[in-house]
Amino acid sequence: MPKLKSKRGAKKRFELTGTGKIKRRRAYFSHILTKKSSKRKRNLKRWGMVSPADEKRIRRLIAS
């Protein structure tokens, strides 16, 4: 069976940590930032972790 190709869009959006967990960017930080508080924007900058329920699906997309 041939190797799986990764989905390039998913590869750009997710990163693997050293322990094998999957990091993701938070939503709602791309536009309409004027009405959001500084605290909220600061917290949106940080990376989040993918939930265990979605991890298997995303791992298959990034083919790792």
C-alpha positions in Angstrom: 0.0 0.0 0.0 1.4 3.4 -1.0 2.3 6.1 1.5 -0.5 8.6 2.4 -0.1 12.1 1.0 -0.8 14.9 3.6 -3.5 17.5 3.1 -1.4 20.6 2.5 -4.0 22.9 4.1 -4.1 20.9 7.3 -0.3 20.7 7.3 -0.1 24.5 7.4 -2.7 24.8 10.2 -1.5 22.2 12.7 1.8 21.4 14.4 3.0 18.5 16.4 4.5 19.0 19.8 7.4 17.1 21.1 5.2 14.8 23.1 3.0 14.0 20.0 0.0 16.2 20.8 -1.4 18.4 18.0 -1.4 22.2 18.4 -3.9 24.4 16.6 -4.6 28.2 16.2 -7.6 29.7 17.9 -10.5 31.0 15.9 -11.8 34.6 15.8 -8.4 36.4 15.5 -8.4 37.2 11.8 -10.6 40.3 11.6 -13.0 42.7 13.4 -10.5 43.1 16.2 -11.4 46.6 17.3 -14.4 45.5 19.4 -12.4 42.7 21.1 -10.7 43.6 24.4 -6.9 43.4 24.6 -7.2 40.5 27.1 -9.3 38.5 24.7 -7.0 39.2 21.7 -3.9 38.3 23.8 -5.5 35.0 24.7 -6.5 34.3 21.1 -2.8 34.6 20.0 -1.9 31.6 22.0 -2.0 28.1 20.5 -4.6 25.6 21.7 -4.6 21.8 21.7 -6.7 19.7 19.5 -9.3 17.7 21.4 -8.8 14.0 21.8 -12.0 13.3 19.8 -10.6 15.1 16.7 -7.0 14.0 17.1 -7.2 10.8 15.1 -8.9 12.6 12.2 -6.4 15.4 12.1 -3.4 13.0 12.5 -4.6 11.2 9.3 -4.9 14.6 7.5 -1.3 15.6 8.3 -0.1 12.0 7.7 2.2 11.6 10.6 
